[in-house]
Amino acid sequence: MASAKKQDTPAAARRAKLEEARRKERARERRNRIVTLTASVAVVAALVAGGGYLMSAADDKEKAETEAKSSPVRGERTWDKLTQNHVDKQVDYPMNPPVGGDHNPVWMNCNADVYPKAIPKENAVHSLEHGAVWVTYTGKAKPAAVEKLGERVKATPYSLMSPVEDQAAPLMLSAWGKQVTVTSATDARVAQFFTKYVQGPQTPEPGAACTGGIAQ
């Protein structure tokens, strides 16, 4: 009997080692599953939170745009019943810069165009008829403000920018029948004016081209 026990001892030891190894493997697999599950839950939670943030940000942006379009622009001037005849001559406009009236048959390109020199007002008015916003400035405007407004125009189709030295204020924004004087490039009315009037409801010819006209 003692001899049989000696013979069984190595086999029992091997079985014990194998069982211990299997136990450790099962424990490792359980830990891996827990880690994977925890990571998956964290990823899903992050996606849900991120998605919720993006949806909230989109909602906030939409609400801000709706409010900008529905609210009056502080200090804005408005002209109604503007003529729209095509003429091949200079026009004596009642406002400066002009916001509408008779104009040249060819529009000034207004596909995010920034002009360093003065442009013909009669062509610019045609651009306004197509739904463009025209940013104008004088030599009294701060260079940093001119640069920042130029960056906005360059990023906005249906807008153009040029100097108008004989206007009443250093910085002005015009659309068809609409005009406002702003104090700086960061004036909140700049963003509102763009949001409200780039291809806005005041546009006599919405969707008309802002390319294929003339450029400086």
C-alpha positions in Angstrom: 0.0 0.0 0.0 2.9 2.4 0.8 4.3 1.6 -2.6 1.0 2.5 -4.3 0.9 5.9 -2.5 4.4 6.7 -3.7 3.4 6.0 -7.2 0.2 8.1 -6.9 2.0 11.1 -5.4 3.7 12.5 -8.6 0.4 12.1 -10.6 -1.6 13.8 -7.9 0.9 16.6 -7.8 0.7 17.1 -11.5 -3.1 17.1 -11.3 -3.0 19.6 -8.5 -0.6 21.9 -10.5 -2.8 21.6 -13.6 -5.9 22.4 -11.6 -4.2 25.4 -10.1 -3.1 26.6 -13.5 -6.7 26.2 -14.8 -8.0 28.1 -11.7 -5.5 31.0 -12.3 -6.5 31.1 -16.0 -10.2 31.2 -15.2 -9.5 34.0 -12.7 -7.4 35.9 -15.3 -10.2 35.5 -17.9 -12.8 36.8 -15.3 -10.5 39.8 -14.6 -10.1 40.5 -18.4 -13.9 40.3 -18.9 -14.5 42.7 -16.0 -11.8 45.1 -17.4 -13.3 44.9 -20.9 -16.8 45.4 -19.6 -15.8 48.3 -17.5 -13.9 49.9 -20.4 -16.9 49.4 -22.7 -19.3 51.0 -20.2 -16.9 53.9 -19.9 -16.7 54.3 -23.6 -20.5 54.2 -24.0 -20.9 56.6 -21.2 -18.4 59.0 -22.8 -20.2 58.7 -26.2 -23.5 59.4 -24.6 -22.2 62.3 -22.7 -20.3 63.6 -25.8 -23.4 63.1 -28.0 -25.5 64.9 -25.5 -23.0 67.8 -25.4 -22.9 68.0 -29.2 -26.7 68.0 -29.4 -26.9 70.6 -26.7 -24.3 72.8 -28.5 -26.2 72.4 -31.8 -29.5 73.3 -30.1 -27.8 76.4 -28.5 -26.4 77.5 -31.8 -29.8 77.0 -33.5 -31.5 79.0 -30.8 -28.9 81.8 -31.0 -29.3 82.0 -34.8 -33.1 82.1 -34.5 -32.9 84.8 -32.0 -30.4 86.8 -34.1 -32.7 86.6 -37.1 -35.8 87.5 -35.2 -34.5 90.3 -33.1 -33.9 93.9 -34.4 -30.3 95.0 -34.9 -29.7 97.8 -32.4 -29.1 101.1 -34.2 -30.0 99.8 -37.6 -31.4 102.1 -40.3 -33.9 100.8 -42.9 -34.9 102.0 -46.3 -38.0 100.7 -48.1 -39.3 100.9 -51.7 -35.8 101.0 -53.3 -35.7 101.0 -57.1 -33.9 98.2 -58.9 -33.3 99.6 -62.4 -30.1 98.7 -64.3 -28.3 101.8 -65.4 -24.9 102.5 -67.1 -24.1 105.7 -65.2 -23.1 106.9 -61.8 -26.0 107.1 -59.3 -26.5 109.8 -56.7 -27.5 107.6 -53.7 -29.3 109.2 -50.7 -27.2 107.1 -48.3 -23.5 106.3 -48.1 -22.6 103.5 -48.6 -25.7 102.9 -50.7 -28.0 100.1 -49.6 -30.1 99.8 -52.7 -31.6 101.7 -55.7 -30.7 101.7 -59.3 -27.4 100.0 -60.1 -25.0 98.7 -62.7 -26.1 95.7 -64.7 -23.0 93.7 -63.5 -22.5 92.9 -59.8 -19.3 93.1 -57.9 -18.0 89.6 -57.0 -19.2 88.9 -53.5 -18.1 85.3 -52.8 -16.1 86.2 -49.7 -14.2 88.9 -51.5 -12.1 91.5 -49.7 -11.1 94.4 -51.9 -8.1 96.6 -50.7 -9.3 99.6 -52.8 -12.6 101.4 -53.3 -15.0 99.7 -55.6 -17.8 101.1 -57.8 -20.8 101.6 -55.6 -23.2 100.9 -58.5 -21.7 97.4 -58.8 -21.7 96.8 -55.0 -25.4 97.7 -54.8 -26.1 94.9 -57.4 -24.3 92.5 -55.0 -26.6 93.6 -52.2 -29.5 92.8 -54.5 -28.2 89.3 -54.6 -28.2 89.0 -50.8 -24.7 90.0 -50.0 -23.5 91.9 -46.9 -21.0 94.7 -47.6 -18.5 95.6 -44.9 -17.0 99.1 -45.4 -14.4 101.1 -43.5 -12.4 104.3 -43.5 -8.7 105.1 -42.8 -9.8 105.9 -39.2 -10.7 102.3 -38.5 -8.2 100.4 -36.4 -6.1 98.0 -38.5 -6.8 95.1 -36.2 -10.6 95.6 -36.6 -10.2 95.8 -40.4 -8.2 92.6 -40.4 -10.7 90.7 -38.2 -13.6 91.8 -40.3 -11.7 90.8 -43.4 -11.3 87.3 -41.9 -15.1 87.1 -41.3 -15.8 88.1 -44.9 -13.2 85.7 -46.3 -15.1 82.9 -44.5 -18.5 84.0 -45.6 -19.9 83.5 -49.1 -22.3 86.3 -50.2 -20.2 89.0 -48.5 -17.7 91.5 -49.6 -15.5 94.2 -48.1 -13.9 97.4 -49.3 -12.9 100.9 -48.1 -15.3 103.8 -48.4 -13.4 106.9 -47.2 -16.3 109.3 -47.4 -18.7 107.3 -45.2 -19.8 108.8 -41.9 -18.2 106.3 -39.5 -15.1 104.1 -39.5 -16.9 100.8 -39.6 -20.3 100.1 -41.3 -22.2 97.1 -42.5 -24.8 97.2 -45.3 -27.3 94.9 -46.8 -30.2 95.6 -49.2 -32.2 98.3 -47.4 -30.3 97.8 -44.2 -27.3 99.5 -42.6 -25.6 99.7 -39.2 -22.6 101.5 -37.8 -20.5 99.3 -35.4 -18.0 100.2 -32.9 -15.5 97.4 -33.4 -15.0 94.0 -35.1 -16.1 92.3 -31.8 -19.4 94.3 -31.6 -22.1 91.7 -31.2 -24.1 93.4 -34.0 -21.5 92.3 -36.5 -22.4 88.6 -36.0 -26.1 89.4 -35.8 -26.0 91.4 -39.0 -24.3 88.6 -40.9 -26.6 86.0 -39.5 -29.7 88.0 -40.3 -28.9 89.4 -43.7 -26.5 87.1 -45.6 -29.1 85.8 -48.1 -31.7 87.1 -45.6 -35.3 87.9 -46.1 -34.6 91.4 -47.4 -32.8 90.0 -50.5 -34.7 91.0 -53.7 -33.0 88.2 -55.7 -32.2 85.3 -53.3 -29.9 82.7 -54.8 -28.6 84.9 -57.6 -24.9 84.5 -58.2 -22.1 86.3 -56.3 -19.5 85.1 -58.8 -19.1 85.8 -62.5 -19.4 89.5 -62.0 -16.4 91.9 -61.9 -13.5 92.0 -59.6 -10.8 94.6 -58.8 
